[in-house]
Amino acid sequence: MASLTIRTAPGVECTAEVHMESGPIEADGLEPQIADAEGLCSWSWRVDEETVPGDGMIIAKAKGQGGQGITFTVVE
């Protein structure tokens, strides 16, 4: 499992995209979120056991506020 939480302003729509060297990942749990009263958006998703080990990037975006990329590495 993997997870990500970001903080923005309450009520802002947020998205998260996961990209591996092989391309974008689509997984249940990565749907757009609306920030809660504390401004938090959270995602949790299962990393498929067939995911090839290597480097990737998660890009989190808050509507109207730009985005931030976070690199990670999938290991066996």
mmCIF file of the N, C-alpha and C atoms, coordinates in Angstrom:
data_MODEL
# 
_entry.id   MODEL 
# 
loop_
_atom_site.group_PDB 
_atom_site.id 
_atom_site.type_symbol 
_atom_site.label_atom_id 
_atom_site.label_alt_id 
_atom_site.label_comp_id 
_atom_site.label_asym_id 
_atom_site.label_entity_id 
_atom_site.label_seq_id 
_atom_site.pdbx_PDB_ins_code 
_atom_site.Cartn_x 
_atom_site.Cartn_y 
_atom_site.Cartn_z 
_atom_site.occupancy 
_atom_site.B_iso_or_equiv 
_atom_site.pdbx_formal_charge 
_atom_site.auth_seq_id 
_atom_site.auth_comp_id 
_atom_site.auth_asym_id 
_atom_site.auth_atom_id 
_atom_site.pdbx_PDB_model_num 
ATOM 1   N N  . MET A 1 1  ? 0.843   -1.183 0.000   1.00 0.00 ? 1  MET A N  1 
ATOM 2   C CA . MET A 1 1  ? 0.000   0.000  0.000   1.00 0.00 ? 1  MET A CA 1 
ATOM 3   C C  . MET A 1 1  ? 0.882   1.238  0.000   1.00 0.00 ? 1  MET A C  1 
ATOM 4   N N  . ALA A 1 2  ? 0.361   2.301  -0.588  1.00 0.00 ? 2  ALA A N  1 
ATOM 5   C CA . ALA A 1 2  ? 1.035   3.592  -0.577  1.00 0.00 ? 2  ALA A CA 1 
ATOM 6   C C  . ALA A 1 2  ? -0.001  4.639  -0.192  1.00 0.00 ? 2  ALA A C  1 
ATOM 7   N N  . SER A 1 3  ? 0.472   5.739  0.366   1.00 0.00 ? 3  SER A N  1 
ATOM 8   C CA . SER A 1 3  ? -0.454  6.805  0.737   1.00 0.00 ? 3  SER A CA 1 
ATOM 9   C C  . SER A 1 3  ? 0.226   8.158  0.626   1.00 0.00 ? 3  SER A C  1 
ATOM 10  N N  . LEU A 1 4  ? -0.597  9.191  0.505   1.00 0.00 ? 4  LEU A N  1 
ATOM 11  C CA . LEU A 1 4  ? -0.124  10.557 0.390   1.00 0.00 ? 4  LEU A CA 1 
ATOM 12  C C  . LEU A 1 4  ? -1.177  11.469 0.994   1.00 0.00 ? 4  LEU A C  1 
ATOM 13  N N  . THR A 1 5  ? -0.732  12.447 1.769   1.00 0.00 ? 5  THR A N  1 
ATOM 14  C CA . THR A 1 5  ? -1.618  13.480 2.316   1.00 0.00 ? 5  THR A CA 1 
ATOM 15  C C  . THR A 1 5  ? -0.987  14.828 2.047   1.00 0.00 ? 5  THR A C  1 
ATOM 16  N N  . ILE A 1 6  ? -1.811  15.779 1.576   1.00 0.00 ? 6  ILE A N  1 
ATOM 17  C CA . ILE A 1 6  ? -1.332  17.143 1.370   1.00 0.00 ? 6  ILE A CA 1 
ATOM 18  C C  . ILE A 1 6  ? -2.233  18.103 2.132   1.00 0.00 ? 6  ILE A C  1 
ATOM 19  N N  . ARG A 1 7  ? -1.715  19.292 2.374   1.00 0.00 ? 7  ARG A N  1 
ATOM 20  C CA . ARG A 1 7  ? -2.511  20.339 3.027   1.00 0.00 ? 7  ARG A CA 1 
ATOM 21  C C  . ARG A 1 7  ? -2.650  21.518 2.078   1.00 0.00 ? 7  ARG A C  1 
ATOM 22  N N  . THR A 1 8  ? -3.882  22.025 1.985   1.00 0.00 ? 8  THR A N  1 
ATOM 23  C CA . THR A 1 8  ? -4.213  23.195 1.171   1.00 0.00 ? 8  THR A CA 1 
ATOM 24  C C  . THR A 1 8  ? -5.300  23.948 1.919   1.00 0.00 ? 8  THR A C  1 
ATOM 25  N N  . ALA A 1 9  ? -6.071  24.742 1.242   1.00 0.00 ? 9  ALA A N  1 
ATOM 26  C CA . ALA A 1 9  ? -7.189  25.445 1.869   1.00 0.00 ? 9  ALA A CA 1 
ATOM 27  C C  . ALA A 1 9  ? -8.413  24.524 1.921   1.00 0.00 ? 9  ALA A C  1 
ATOM 28  N N  . PRO A 1 10 ? -9.251  24.649 2.949   1.00 0.00 ? 10 PRO A N  1 
ATOM 29  C CA . PRO A 1 10 ? -10.473 23.840 3.023   1.00 0.00 ? 10 PRO A CA 1 
ATOM 30  C C  . PRO A 1 10 ? -11.340 24.027 1.776   1.00 0.00 ? 10 PRO A C  1 
ATOM 31  N N  . GLY A 1 11 ? -11.939 22.921 1.309   1.00 0.00 ? 11 GLY A N  1 
ATOM 32  C CA . GLY A 1 11 ? -12.863 22.954 0.186   1.00 0.00 ? 11 GLY A CA 1 
ATOM 33  C C  . GLY A 1 11 ? -12.234 22.955 -1.195  1.00 0.00 ? 11 GLY A C  1 
ATOM 34  N N  . VAL A 1 12 ? -10.903 22.932 -1.291  1.00 0.00 ? 12 VAL A N  1 
ATOM 35  C CA . VAL A 1 12 ? -10.217 22.955 -2.585  1.00 0.00 ? 12 VAL A CA 1 
ATOM 36  C C  . VAL A 1 12 ? -10.182 21.548 -3.179  1.00 0.00 ? 12 VAL A C  1 
ATOM 37  N N  . GLU A 1 13 ? -10.439 21.442 -4.495  1.00 0.00 ? 13 GLU A N  1 
ATOM 38  C CA . GLU A 1 13 ? -10.341 20.149 -5.182  1.00 0.00 ? 13 GLU A CA 1 
ATOM 39  C C  . GLU A 1 13 ? -8.873  19.812 -5.412  1.00 0.00 ? 13 GLU A C  1 
ATOM 40  N N  . CYS A 1 14 ? -8.493  18.580 -5.099  1.00 0.00 ? 14 CYS A N  1 
ATOM 41  C CA . CYS A 1 14 ? -7.105  18.131 -5.229  1.00 0.00 ? 14 CYS A CA 1 
ATOM 42  C C  . CYS A 1 14 ? -7.046  16.858 -6.060  1.00 0.00 ? 14 CYS A C  1 
ATOM 43  N N  . THR A 1 15 ? -5.956  16.709 -6.805  1.00 0.00 ? 15 THR A N  1 
ATOM 44  C CA . THR A 1 15 ? -5.733  15.499 -7.590  1.00 0.00 ? 15 THR A CA 1 
ATOM 45  C C  . THR A 1 15 ? -4.340  14.959 -7.303  1.00 0.00 ? 15 THR A C  1 
ATOM 46  N N  . ALA A 1 16 ? -4.173  13.676 -7.532  1.00 0.00 ? 16 ALA A N  1 
ATOM 47  C CA . ALA A 1 16 ? -2.867  13.028 -7.390  1.00 0.00 ? 16 ALA A CA 1 
ATOM 48  C C  . ALA A 1 16 ? -2.652  12.113 -8.586  1.00 0.00 ? 16 ALA A C  1 
ATOM 49  N N  . GLU A 1 17 ? -1.482  12.239 -9.211  1.00 0.00 ? 17 GLU A N  1 
ATOM 50  C CA . GLU A 1 17 ? -1.115  11.394 -10.349 1.00 0.00 ? 17 GLU A CA 1 
ATOM 51  C C  . GLU A 1 17 ? 0.165   10.652 -9.986  1.00 0.00 ? 17 GLU A C  1 
ATOM 52  N N  . VAL A 1 18 ? 0.206   9.365  -10.310 1.00 0.00 ? 18 VAL A N  1 
ATOM 53  C CA . VAL A 1 18 ? 1.396   8.560  -10.059 1.00 0.00 ? 18 VAL A CA 1 
ATOM 54  C C  . VAL A 1 18 ? 1.984   8.163  -11.407 1.00 0.00 ? 18 VAL A C  1 
ATOM 55  N N  . HIS A 1 19 ? 3.260   8.452  -11.592 1.00 0.00 ? 19 HIS A N  1 
ATOM 56  C CA . HIS A 1 19 ? 3.949   8.141  -12.844 1.00 0.00 ? 19 HIS A CA 1 
ATOM 57  C C  . HIS A 1 19 ? 5.169   7.275  -12.547 1.00 0.00 ? 19 HIS A C  1 
ATOM 58  N N  . MET A 1 20 ? 5.285   6.181  -13.286 1.00 0.00 ? 20 MET A N  1 
ATOM 59  C CA . MET A 1 20 ? 6.466   5.323  -13.237 1.00 0.00 ? 20 MET A CA 1 
ATOM 60  C C  . MET A 1 20 ? 7.189   5.470  -14.567 1.00 0.00 ? 20 MET A C  1 
ATOM 61  N N  . GLU A 1 21 ? 8.376   4.885  -14.666 1.00 0.00 ? 21 GLU A N  1 
ATOM 62  C CA . GLU A 1 21 ? 9.128   4.936  -15.916 1.00 0.00 ? 21 GLU A CA 1 
ATOM 63  C C  . GLU A 1 21 ? 8.317   4.365  -17.074 1.00 0.00 ? 21 GLU A C  1 
ATOM 64  N N  . SER A 1 22 ? 7.433   3.397  -16.778 1.00 0.00 ? 22 SER A N  1 
ATOM 65  C CA . SER A 1 22 ? 6.621   2.762  -17.815 1.00 0.00 ? 22 SER A CA 1 
ATOM 66  C C  . SER A 1 22 ? 5.383   3.591  -18.190 1.00 0.00 ? 22 SER A C  1 
ATOM 67  N N  . GLY A 1 23 ? 5.091   4.648  -17.438 1.00 0.00 ? 23 GLY A N  1 
ATOM 68  C CA . GLY A 1 23 ? 3.944   5.497  -17.739 1.00 0.00 ? 23 GLY A CA 1 
ATOM 69  C C  . GLY A 1 23 ? 3.090   5.750  -16.521 1.00 0.00 ? 23 GLY A C  1 
ATOM 70  N N  . PRO A 1 24 ? 1.938   6.413  -16.708 1.00 0.00 ? 24 PRO A N  1 
ATOM 71  C CA . PRO A 1 24 ? 1.061   6.735  -15.575 1.00 0.00 ? 24 PRO A CA 1 
ATOM 72  C C  . PRO A 1 24 ? 0.408   5.485  -14.995 1.00 0.00 ? 24 PRO A C  1 
ATOM 73  N N  . ILE A 1 25 ? 0.156   5.523  -13.703 1.00 0.00 ? 25 ILE A N  1 
ATOM 74  C CA . ILE A 1 25 ? -0.488  4.420  -12.984 1.00 0.00 ? 25 ILE A CA 1 
ATOM 75  C C  . ILE A 1 25 ? -1.928  4.820  -12.683 1.00 0.00 ? 25 ILE A C  1 
ATOM 76  N N  . GLU A 1 26 ? -2.858  3.940  -12.974 1.00 0.00 ? 26 GLU A N  1 
ATOM 77  C CA . GLU A 1 26 ? -4.249  4.146  -12.595 1.00 0.00 ? 26 GLU A CA 1 
ATOM 78  C C  . GLU A 1 26 ? -4.574  3.123  -11.526 1.00 0.00 ? 26 GLU A C  1 
ATOM 79  N N  . ALA A 1 27 ? -5.075  3.608  -10.383 1.00 0.00 ? 27 ALA A N  1 
ATOM 80  C CA . ALA A 1 27 ? -5.396  2.704  -9.289  1.00 0.00 ? 27 ALA A CA 1 
ATOM 81  C C  . ALA A 1 27 ? -6.589  3.242  -8.517  1.00 0.00 ? 27 ALA A C  1 
ATOM 82  N N  . ASP A 1 28 ? -7.405  2.320  -7.984  1.00 0.00 ? 28 ASP A N  1 
ATOM 83  C CA . ASP A 1 28 ? -8.478  2.735  -7.087  1.00 0.00 ? 28 ASP A CA 1 
ATOM 84  C C  . ASP A 1 28 ? -7.846  3.461  -5.911  1.00 0.00 ? 28 ASP A C  1 
ATOM 85  N N  . GLY A 1 29 ? -8.432  4.563  -5.527  1.00 0.00 ? 29 GLY A N  1 
ATOM 86  C CA . GLY A 1 29 ? -7.920  5.349  -4.413  1.00 0.00 ? 29 GLY A CA 1 
ATOM 87  C C  . GLY A 1 29 ? -7.246  6.634  -4.858  1.00 0.00 ? 29 GLY A C  1 
ATOM 88  N N  . LEU A 1 30 ? -7.026  6.798  -6.169  1.00 0.00 ? 30 LEU A N  1 
ATOM 89  C CA . LEU A 1 30 ? -6.376  8.008  -6.679  1.00 0.00 ? 30 LEU A CA 1 
ATOM 90  C C  . LEU A 1 30 ? -7.372  8.989  -7.290  1.00 0.00 ? 30 LEU A C  1 
ATOM 91  N N  . GLU A 1 31 ? -8.633  8.879  -6.917  1.00 0.00 ? 31 GLU A N  1 
ATOM 92  C CA . GLU A 1 31 ? -9.659  9.767  -7.431  1.00 0.00 ? 31 GLU A CA 1 
ATOM 93  C C  . GLU A 1 31 ? -9.478  11.172 -6.842  1.00 0.00 ? 31 GLU A C  1 
ATOM 94  N N  . PRO A 1 32 ? -9.981  12.205 -7.547  1.00 0.00 ? 32 PRO A N  1 
ATOM 95  C CA . PRO A 1 32 ? -9.917  13.569 -7.002  1.00 0.00 ? 32 PRO A CA 1 
ATOM 96  C C  . PRO A 1 32 ? -10.580 13.631 -5.625  1.00 0.00 ? 32 PRO A C  1 
ATOM 97  N N  . GLN A 1 33 ? -10.071 14.510 -4.778  1.00 0.00 ? 33 GLN A N  1 
ATOM 98  C CA . GLN A 1 33 ? -10.572 14.694 -3.416  1.00 0.00 ? 33 GLN A CA 1 
ATOM 99  C C  . GLN A 1 33 ? -10.911 16.158 -3.194  1.00 0.00 ? 33 GLN A C  1 
ATOM 100 N N  . ILE A 1 34 ? -11.784 16.438 -2.237  1.00 0.00 ? 34 ILE A N  1 
ATOM 101 C CA . ILE A 1 34 ? -12.060 17.790 -1.782  1.00 0.00 ? 34 ILE A CA 1 
ATOM 102 C C  . ILE A 1 34 ? -11.442 17.926 -0.396  1.00 0.00 ? 34 ILE A C  1 
ATOM 103 N N  . ALA A 1 35 ? -10.621 18.969 -0.218  1.00 0.00 ? 35 ALA A N  1 
ATOM 104 C CA . ALA A 1 35 ? -9.949  19.164 1.068   1.00 0.00 ? 35 ALA A CA 1 
ATOM 105 C C  . ALA A 1 35 ? -10.976 19.315 2.189   1.00 0.00 ? 35 ALA A C  1 
ATOM 106 N N  . ASP A 1 36 ? -10.694 18.658 3.312   1.00 0.00 ? 36 ASP A N  1 
ATOM 107 C CA . ASP A 1 36 ? -11.597 18.707 4.462   1.00 0.00 ? 36 ASP A CA 1 
ATOM 108 C C  . ASP A 1 36 ? -11.481 20.055 5.196   1.00 0.00 ? 36 ASP A C  1 
ATOM 109 N N  . ALA A 1 37 ? -12.125 20.179 6.334   1.00 0.00 ? 37 ALA A N  1 
ATOM 110 C CA . ALA A 1 37 ? -12.151 21.435 7.090   1.00 0.00 ? 37 ALA A CA 1 
ATOM 111 C C  . ALA A 1 37 ? -10.764 21.887 7.535   1.00 0.00 ? 37 ALA A C  1 
ATOM 112 N N  . GLU A 1 38 ? -9.818  20.945 7.625   1.00 0.00 ? 38 GLU A N  1 
ATOM 113 C CA . GLU A 1 38 ? -8.444  21.279 7.996   1.00 0.00 ? 38 GLU A CA 1 
ATOM 114 C C  . GLU A 1 38 ? -7.564  21.509 6.769   1.00 0.00 ? 38 GLU A C  1 
ATOM 115 N N  . GLY A 1 39 ? -8.145  21.375 5.561   1.00 0.00 ? 39 GLY A N  1 
ATOM 116 C CA . GLY A 1 39 ? -7.392  21.564 4.327   1.00 0.00 ? 39 GLY A CA 1 
ATOM 117 C C  . GLY A 1 39 ? -6.622  20.329 3.886   1.00 0.00 ? 39 GLY A C  1 
ATOM 118 N N  . LEU A 1 40 ? -6.968  19.161 4.401   1.00 0.00 ? 40 LEU A N  1 
ATOM 119 C CA . LEU A 1 40 ? -6.245  17.935 4.062   1.00 0.00 ? 40 LEU A CA 1 
ATOM 120 C C  . LEU A 1 40 ? -6.941  17.146 2.964   1.00 0.00 ? 40 LEU A C  1 
ATOM 121 N N  . CYS A 1 41 ? -6.146  16.660 2.018   1.00 0.00 ? 41 CYS A N  1 
ATOM 122 C CA . CYS A 1 41 ? -6.582  15.697 1.003   1.00 0.00 ? 41 CYS A CA 1 
ATOM 123 C C  . CYS A 1 41 ? -5.678  14.481 1.153   1.00 0.00 ? 41 CYS A C  1 
ATOM 124 N N  . SER A 1 42 ? -6.287  13.302 1.171   1.00 0.00 ? 42 SER A N  1 
ATOM 125 C CA . SER A 1 42 ? -5.513  12.065 1.354   1.00 0.00 ? 42 SER A CA 1 
ATOM 126 C C  . SER A 1 42 ? -5.906  11.020 0.327   1.00 0.00 ? 42 SER A C  1 
ATOM 127 N N  . TRP A 1 43 ? -4.918  10.258 -0.089  1.00 0.00 ? 43 TRP A N  1 
ATOM 128 C CA . TRP A 1 43 ? -5.122  9.142  -1.007  1.00 0.00 ? 43 TRP A CA 1 
ATOM 129 C C  . TRP A 1 43 ? -4.391  7.924  -0.472  1.00 0.00 ? 43 TRP A C  1 
ATOM 130 N N  . SER A 1 44 ? -4.964  6.757  -0.675  1.00 0.00 ? 44 SER A N  1 
ATOM 131 C CA . SER A 1 44 ? -4.307  5.476  -0.378  1.00 0.00 ? 44 SER A CA 1 
ATOM 132 C C  . SER A 1 44 ? -4.622  4.537  -1.531  1.00 0.00 ? 44 SER A C  1 
ATOM 133 N N  . TRP A 1 45 ? -3.622  3.832  -2.006  1.00 0.00 ? 45 TRP A N  1 
ATOM 134 C CA . TRP A 1 45 ? -3.820  2.918  -3.125  1.00 0.00 ? 45 TRP A CA 1 
ATOM 135 C C  . TRP A 1 45 ? -2.873  1.745  -2.997  1.00 0.00 ? 45 TRP A C  1 
ATOM 136 N N  . ARG A 1 46 ? -3.256  0.645  -3.651  1.00 0.00 ? 46 ARG A N  1 
ATOM 137 C CA . ARG A 1 46 ? -2.449  -0.575 -3.648  1.00 0.00 ? 46 ARG A CA 1 
ATOM 138 C C  . ARG A 1 46 ? -1.441  -0.496 -4.794  1.00 0.00 ? 46 ARG A C  1 
ATOM 139 N N  . VAL A 1 47 ? -0.189  -0.744 -4.467  1.00 0.00 ? 47 VAL A N  1 
ATOM 140 C CA . VAL A 1 47 ? 0.854   -0.839 -5.486  1.00 0.00 ? 47 VAL A CA 1 
ATOM 141 C C  . VAL A 1 47 ? 0.776   -2.258 -6.037  1.00 0.00 ? 47 VAL A C  1 
ATOM 142 N N  . ASP A 1 48 ? 0.449   -2.376 -7.306  1.00 0.00 ? 48 ASP A N  1 
ATOM 143 C CA . ASP A 1 48 ? 0.280   -3.673 -7.945  1.00 0.00 ? 48 ASP A CA 1 
ATOM 144 C C  . ASP A 1 48 ? 1.559   -4.485 -7.815  1.00 0.00 ? 48 ASP A C  1 
ATOM 145 N N  . GLU A 1 49 ? 1.418   -5.765 -7.481  1.00 0.00 ? 49 GLU A N  1 
ATOM 146 C CA . GLU A 1 49 ? 2.602   -6.611 -7.304  1.00 0.00 ? 49 GLU A CA 1 
ATOM 147 C C  . GLU A 1 49 ? 3.379   -6.807 -8.596  1.00 0.00 ? 49 GLU A C  1 
ATOM 148 N N  . GLU A 1 50 ? 2.779   -6.466 -9.739  1.00 0.00 ? 50 GLU A N  1 
ATOM 149 C CA . GLU A 1 50 ? 3.470   -6.567 -11.017 1.00 0.00 ? 50 GLU A CA 1 
ATOM 150 C C  . GLU A 1 50 ? 4.184   -5.268 -11.401 1.00 0.00 ? 50 GLU A C  1 
ATOM 151 N N  . THR A 1 51 ? 4.126   -4.257 -10.524 1.00 0.00 ? 51 THR A N  1 
ATOM 152 C CA . THR A 1 51 ? 4.817   -2.999 -10.802 1.00 0.00 ? 51 THR A CA 1 
ATOM 153 C C  . THR A 1 51 ? 6.319   -3.261 -10.872 1.00 0.00 ? 51 THR A C  1 
ATOM 154 N N  . VAL A 1 52 ? 6.930   -2.806 -11.944 1.00 0.00 ? 52 VAL A N  1 
ATOM 155 C CA . VAL A 1 52 ? 8.365   -2.997 -12.139 1.00 0.00 ? 52 VAL A CA 1 
ATOM 156 C C  . VAL A 1 52 ? 9.113   -2.078 -11.182 1.00 0.00 ? 52 VAL A C  1 
ATOM 157 N N  . PRO A 1 53 ? 10.063  -2.609 -10.402 1.00 0.00 ? 53 PRO A N  1 
ATOM 158 C CA . PRO A 1 53 ? 10.841  -1.754 -9.503  1.00 0.00 ? 53 PRO A CA 1 
ATOM 159 C C  . PRO A 1 53 ? 11.523  -0.619 -10.272 1.00 0.00 ? 53 PRO A C  1 
ATOM 160 N N  . GLY A 1 54 ? 11.619  0.522  -9.629  1.00 0.00 ? 54 GLY A N  1 
ATOM 161 C CA . GLY A 1 54 ? 12.269  1.674  -10.244 1.00 0.00 ? 54 GLY A CA 1 
ATOM 162 C C  . GLY A 1 54 ? 11.758  2.970  -9.660  1.00 0.00 ? 54 GLY A C  1 
ATOM 163 N N  . ASP A 1 55 ? 12.194  4.060  -10.261 1.00 0.00 ? 55 ASP A N  1 
ATOM 164 C CA . ASP A 1 55 ? 11.839  5.388  -9.781  1.00 0.00 ? 55 ASP A CA 1 
ATOM 165 C C  . ASP A 1 55 ? 10.498  5.833  -10.342 1.00 0.00 ? 55 ASP A C  1 
ATOM 166 N N  . GLY A 1 56 ? 9.808   6.642  -9.553  1.00 0.00 ? 56 GLY A N  1 
ATOM 167 C CA . GLY A 1 56 ? 8.537   7.195  -9.975  1.00 0.00 ? 56 GLY A CA 1 
ATOM 168 C C  . GLY A 1 56 ? 8.341   8.574  -9.386  1.00 0.00 ? 56 GLY A C  1 
ATOM 169 N N  . MET A 1 57 ? 7.213   9.185  -9.723  1.00 0.00 ? 57 MET A N  1 
ATOM 170 C CA . MET A 1 57 ? 6.880   10.497 -9.195  1.00 0.00 ? 57 MET A CA 1 
ATOM 171 C C  . MET A 1 57 ? 5.387   10.570 -8.932  1.00 0.00 ? 57 MET A C  1 
ATOM 172 N N  . ILE A 1 58 ? 5.033   11.166 -7.804  1.00 0.00 ? 58 ILE A N  1 
ATOM 173 C CA . ILE A 1 58 ? 3.648   11.483 -7.482  1.00 0.00 ? 58 ILE A CA 1 
ATOM 174 C C  . ILE A 1 58 ? 3.512   12.990 -7.658  1.00 0.00 ? 58 ILE A C  1 
ATOM 175 N N  . ILE A 1 59 ? 2.511   13.396 -8.433  1.00 0.00 ? 59 ILE A N  1 
ATOM 176 C CA . ILE A 1 59 ? 2.257   14.821 -8.628  1.00 0.00 ? 59 ILE A CA 1 
ATOM 177 C C  . ILE A 1 59 ? 0.914   15.142 -7.989  1.00 0.00 ? 59 ILE A C  1 
ATOM 178 N N  . ALA A 1 60 ? 0.959   15.938 -6.924  1.00 0.00 ? 60 ALA A N  1 
ATOM 179 C CA . ALA A 1 60 ? -0.254  16.363 -6.231  1.00 0.00 ? 60 ALA A CA 1 
ATOM 180 C C  . ALA A 1 60 ? -0.555  17.796 -6.633  1.00 0.00 ? 60 ALA A C  1 
ATOM 181 N N  . LYS A 1 61 ? -1.829  18.051 -6.965  1.00 0.00 ? 61 LYS A N  1 
ATOM 182 C CA . LYS A 1 61 ? -2.234  19.385 -7.404  1.00 0.00 ? 61 LYS A CA 1 
ATOM 183 C C  . LYS A 1 61 ? -3.460  19.838 -6.628  1.00 0.00 ? 61 LYS A C  1 
ATOM 184 N N  . ALA A 1 62 ? -3.440  21.094 -6.196  1.00 0.00 ? 62 ALA A N  1 
ATOM 185 C CA . ALA A 1 62 ? -4.594  21.729 -5.583  1.00 0.00 ? 62 ALA A CA 1 
ATOM 186 C C  . ALA A 1 62 ? -5.110  22.747 -6.590  1.00 0.00 ? 62 ALA A C  1 
ATOM 187 N N  . LYS A 1 63 ? -6.374  22.634 -6.983  1.00 0.00 ? 63 LYS A N  1 
ATOM 188 C CA . LYS A 1 63 ? -6.946  23.474 -8.037  1.00 0.00 ? 63 LYS A CA 1 
ATOM 189 C C  . LYS A 1 63 ? -6.688  24.955 -7.741  1.00 0.00 ? 63 LYS A C  1 
ATOM 190 N N  . GLY A 1 64 ? -6.114  25.636 -8.726  1.00 0.00 ? 64 GLY A N  1 
ATOM 191 C CA . GLY A 1 64 ? -5.831  27.057 -8.600  1.00 0.00 ? 64 GLY A CA 1 
ATOM 192 C C  . GLY A 1 64 ? -4.577  27.384 -7.829  1.00 0.00 ? 64 GLY A C  1 
ATOM 193 N N  . GLN A 1 65 ? -3.852  26.342 -7.358  1.00 0.00 ? 65 GLN A N  1 
ATOM 194 C CA . GLN A 1 65 ? -2.671  26.585 -6.539  1.00 0.00 ? 65 GLN A CA 1 
ATOM 195 C C  . GLN A 1 65 ? -1.426  25.898 -7.077  1.00 0.00 ? 65 GLN A C  1 
ATOM 196 N N  . GLY A 1 66 ? -1.509  25.317 -8.261  1.00 0.00 ? 66 GLY A N  1 
ATOM 197 C CA . GLY A 1 66 ? -0.349  24.630 -8.812  1.00 0.00 ? 66 GLY A CA 1 
ATOM 198 C C  . GLY A 1 66 ? -0.192  23.240 -8.231  1.00 0.00 ? 66 GLY A C  1 
ATOM 199 N N  . GLY A 1 67 ? 0.997   22.662 -8.394  1.00 0.00 ? 67 GLY A N  1 
ATOM 200 C CA . GLY A 1 67 ? 1.227   21.304 -7.941  1.00 0.00 ? 67 GLY A CA 1 
ATOM 201 C C  . GLY A 1 67 ? 2.641   21.114 -7.421  1.00 0.00 ? 67 GLY A C  1 
ATOM 202 N N  . GLN A 1 68 ? 2.865   19.935 -6.879  1.00 0.00 ? 68 GLN A N  1 
ATOM 203 C CA . GLN A 1 68 ? 4.183   19.587 -6.330  1.00 0.00 ? 68 GLN A CA 1 
ATOM 204 C C  . GLN A 1 68 ? 4.466   18.131 -6.671  1.00 0.00 ? 68 GLN A C  1 
ATOM 205 N N  . GLY A 1 69 ? 5.658   17.857 -7.148  1.00 0.00 ? 69 GLY A N  1 
ATOM 206 C CA . GLY A 1 69 ? 6.072   16.496 -7.457  1.00 0.00 ? 69 GLY A CA 1 
ATOM 207 C C  . GLY A 1 69 ? 6.939   15.926 -6.350  1.00 0.00 ? 69 GLY A C  1 
ATOM 208 N N  . ILE A 1 70 ? 6.727   14.666 -6.045  1.00 0.00 ? 70 ILE A N  1 
ATOM 209 C CA . ILE A 1 70 ? 7.499   13.956 -5.020  1.00 0.00 ? 70 ILE A CA 1 
ATOM 210 C C  . ILE A 1 70 ? 8.027   12.679 -5.651  1.00 0.00 ? 70 ILE A C  1 
ATOM 211 N N  . THR A 1 71 ? 9.335   12.488 -5.621  1.00 0.00 ? 71 THR A N  1 
ATOM 212 C CA . THR A 1 71 ? 9.910   11.271 -6.202  1.00 0.00 ? 71 THR A CA 1 
ATOM 213 C C  . THR A 1 71 ? 9.914   10.147 -5.170  1.00 0.00 ? 71 THR A C  1 
ATOM 214 N N  . PHE A 1 72 ? 9.867   8.910  -5.673  1.00 0.00 ? 72 PHE A N  1 
ATOM 215 C CA . PHE A 1 72 ? 9.912   7.724  -4.821  1.00 0.00 ? 72 PHE A CA 1 
ATOM 216 C C  . PHE A 1 72 ? 10.529  6.588  -5.618  1.00 0.00 ? 72 PHE A C  1 
ATOM 217 N N  . THR A 1 73 ? 10.857  5.510  -4.925  1.00 0.00 ? 73 THR A N  1 
ATOM 218 C CA . THR A 1 73 ? 11.422  4.326  -5.561  1.00 0.00 ? 73 THR A CA 1 
ATOM 219 C C  . THR A 1 73 ? 10.633  3.098  -5.128  1.00 0.00 ? 73 THR A C  1 
ATOM 220 N N  . VAL A 1 74 ? 10.217  2.289  -6.098  1.00 0.00 ? 74 VAL A N  1 
ATOM 221 C CA . VAL A 1 74 ? 9.579   1.009  -5.830  1.00 0.00 ? 74 VAL A CA 1 
ATOM 222 C C  . VAL A 1 74 ? 10.683  -0.044 -5.787  1.00 0.00 ? 74 VAL A C  1 
ATOM 223 N N  . VAL A 1 75 ? 10.738  -0.799 -4.702  1.00 0.00 ? 75 VAL A N  1 
ATOM 224 C CA . VAL A 1 75 ? 11.730  -1.862 -4.579  1.00 0.00 ? 75 VAL A CA 1 
ATOM 225 C C  . VAL A 1 75 ? 10.989  -3.194 -4.520  1.00 0.00 ? 75 VAL A C  1 
ATOM 226 N N  . GLU A 1 76 ? 11.718  -4.259 -4.732  1.00 0.00 ? 76 GLU A N  1 
ATOM 227 C CA . GLU A 1 76 ? 11.102  -5.587 -4.706  1.00 0.00 ? 76 GLU A CA 1 
ATOM 228 C C  . GLU A 1 76 ? 10.664  -5.948 -3.310  1.00 0.00 ? 76 GLU A C  1 
# 
